């Protein structure tokens, strides 16, 4: 099902770009209302057919109530740095505060997946395209923060917080920050 959605999204994107960047200029230059050339007909067919394929596959997925795939789990963090969102690590004391550490990323999904998400808004259900995107963004930003803490020699990061904002369209910024500390014995 995902493969059909991908093919439909790809056909939509290719058709859209050919129509906008080749078809419209062609029509403006040839203003005598000639018959539509086959390449432009194919591009319009791809654009409309792509939307139809995405609509049908998402509708079937919704109808079958198939749970969306969660994708691969983020890689295990083997750095040994403890992450916690409280001010202290239970059973351990911070002996030295090393300072603020942060990880940052901006993620976006390509226009084909954006189309699938828009259709899912109409049909209802989880916007898995954005869920997967934010999961990858969170993992990337967290790994960057951990790398910064490891470079400082930290044993833990306390007061871990996540912030997200919309940048433009479907692009989202994700920031994770916390305080790097060395733990006593």
C-alpha positions as semicolon CSV with decimal commas, in nm:
position;residue;x (nm);y (nm);z (nm)
1;X;0,000;0,000;0,000
2;X;0,285;0,237;0,091
3;X;0,452;0,165;-0,246
4;X;0,134;0,266;-0,432
5;X;0,109;0,584;-0,224
6;X;0,471;0,662;-0,307
7;X;0,418;0,600;-0,681
8;X;0,101;0,813;-0,680
9;X;0,278;1,092;-0,492
10;X;0,571;1,079;-0,733
11;X;0,338;1,091;-1,036
12;X;0,156;1,390;-0,883
13;X;0,481;1,579;-0,817
14;X;0,625;1,508;-1,162
15;X;0,298;1,601;-1,333
16;X;0,266;1,919;-1,128
17;X;0,617;2,036;-1,213
18;X;0,583;1,960;-1,585
19;X;0,247;2,139;-1,604
20;X;0,365;2,443;-1,408
21;X;0,718;2,483;-1,544
22;X;0,673;2,359;-1,902
23;X;0,301;2,355;-1,982
24;X;0,214;2,704;-1,865
25;X;0,510;2,871;-2,043
26;X;0,431;2,667;-2,357
27;X;0,069;2,784;-2,351
28;X;0,175;3,148;-2,298
29;X;0,423;3,137;-2,589
30;X;0,184;2,960;-2,827
31;X;-0,115;3,187;-2,784
32;X;-0,310;3,077;-3,096
33;X;-0,496;2,804;-2,902
34;X;-0,337;2,501;-3,069
35;X;-0,424;2,144;-2,964
36;X;-0,264;2,031;-2,638
37;X;0,054;1,833;-2,712
38;X;0,084;1,471;-2,588
39;X;0,358;1,551;-2,334
40;X;0,132;1,806;-2,164
41;X;-0,162;1,565;-2,172
42;X;0,059;1,301;-2,004
43;X;0,170;1,552;-1,739
44;X;-0,191;1,645;-1,655
45;X;-0,280;1,273;-1,647
46;X;0,010;1,211;-1,402
47;X;-0,098;1,501;-1,184
48;X;-0,462;1,392;-1,164
49;X;-0,383;1,020;-1,165
50;X;-0,133;1,066;-0,883
51;X;-0,394;1,237;-0,668
52;X;-0,642;0,960;-0,748
53;X;-0,395;0,681;-0,659
54;X;-0,310;0,848;-0,326
55;X;-0,680;0,902;-0,248
56;X;-0,769;0,541;-0,328
57;X;-0,481;0,386;-0,134
58;X;-0,543;0,604;0,172
59;X;-0,915;0,533;0,151
60;X;-0,851;0,157;0,133
61;X;-0,606;0,179;0,422
62;X;-0,867;0,365;0,627
63;X;-1,142;0,124;0,526
64;X;-0,937;-0,182;0,619
65;X;-0,846;-0,007;0,947
66;X;-0,494;-0,128;0,906
67;X;-0,269;0,022;1,175
68;X;-0,005;0,251;1,020
69;X;0,351;0,126;1,017
70;X;0,559;0,281;1,291
71;X;0,887;0,256;1,101
72;X;1,214;0,154;1,257
73;X;1,275;0,243;1,621
74;X;1,545;0,502;1,682
75;X;1,891;0,362;1,739
76;X;1,979;0,285;2,099
77;X;2,194;0,548;2,261
78;X;2,502;0,368;2,391
79;X;2,685;0,678;2,510
80;X;2,616;0,605;2,877
81;X;2,479;0,958;2,930
82;X;2,165;0,954;3,145
83;X;1,879;1,171;3,013
84;X;1,619;1,287;3,263
85;X;1,369;1,571;3,271
86;X;1,394;1,631;3,647
87;X;1,648;1,841;3,836
88;X;1,838;1,541;3,973
89;X;1,916;1,179;3,897
90;X;1,750;0,950;4,154
91;X;2,009;0,800;4,390
92;X;2,293;1,012;4,250
93;X;2,412;1,366;4,312
94;X;2,554;1,608;4,060
95;X;2,905;1,703;4,164
96;X;2,967;1,950;3,881
97;X;2,743;2,144;3,644
98;X;2,908;2,157;3,302
99;X;2,657;2,385;3,135
100;X;2,378;2,397;2,880
101;X;2,377;2,143;2,598
102;X;2,140;2,144;2,305
103;X;2,053;1,966;1,985
104;X;1,870;2,127;1,700
105;X;1,728;2,026;1,364
106;X;1,476;2,139;1,105
107;X;1,292;1,860;0,921
108;X;1,046;1,862;0,633
109;X;0,869;1,602;0,427
110;X;0,860;1,609;0,050
111;X;0,550;1,737;-0,127
112;X;0,427;1,387;-0,214
113;X;0,397;1,292;0,153
114;X;0,242;1,633;0,219
115;X;-0,029;1,540;-0,034
116;X;-0,093;1,212;0,151
117;X;-0,123;1,401;0,480
118;X;-0,370;1,650;0,328
119;X;-0,586;1,364;0,204
120;X;-0,567;1,202;0,549
121;X;-0,693;1,531;0,697
122;X;-1,006;1,486;0,488
123;X;-1,051;1,114;0,565
124;X;-0,942;1,135;0,928
125;X;-0,684;0,936;1,117
126;X;-0,329;0,982;1,234
127;X;-0,105;1,189;1,009
128;X;0,164;0,922;1,001
129;X;0,378;1,121;0,758
130;X;0,423;1,396;1,016
131;X;0,449;1,152;1,307
132;X;0,741;0,978;1,137
133;X;0,902;1,311;1,046
134;X;0,884;1,440;1,405
135;X;1,015;1,110;1,541
136;X;1,323;1,133;1,316
137;X;1,368;1,499;1,410
138;X;1,346;1,423;1,782
139;X;1,599;1,140;1,753
140;X;1,840;1,353;1,548
141;X;1,822;1,651;1,785
142;X;1,859;1,429;2,093
143;X;2,164;1,254;1,948
144;X;2,323;1,592;1,872
145;X;2,262;1,706;2,230
146;X;2,411;1,383;2,368
147;X;2,718;1,422;2,145
148;X;2,769;1,773;2,282
149;X;2,738;1,642;2,641
150;X;2,983;1,356;2,573
151;X;3,235;1,607;2,434
152;X;3,208;1,797;2,764
153;X;3,260;1,478;2,966
154;X;2,907;1,466;3,109
155;X;2,755;1,166;3,286
156;X;2,397;1,296;3,265
157;X;2,176;1,562;3,117
158;X;1,912;1,692;3,358
159;X;1,610;1,915;3,295
160;X;1,576;1,786;2,938
161;X;1,314;1,983;2,744
162;X;1,186;1,966;2,386
163;X;1,051;2,259;2,186
164;X;0,907;2,257;1,838
165;X;0,795;2,530;1,602
166;X;0,669;2,543;1,246
167;X;0,921;2,704;1,015
168;X;0,747;2,715;0,677
169;X;0,486;2,488;0,522
170;X;0,539;2,139;0,657
171;X;0,891;2,207;0,790
172;X;0,926;2,186;1,166
173;X;1,210;2,298;1,389
174;X;1,288;2,084;1,691
175;X;1,515;2,195;1,976
176;X;1,611;1,980;2,273
177;X;1,814;2,123;2,560
178;X;1,923;2,038;2,910
179;X;2,198;2,084;3,166
180;X;2,505;1,863;3,138
181;X;2,637;1,741;3,473
182;X;2,904;1,513;3,616
183;X;2,767;1,274;3,876
184;X;2,931;1,191;4,206
185;X;3,083;0,842;4,247
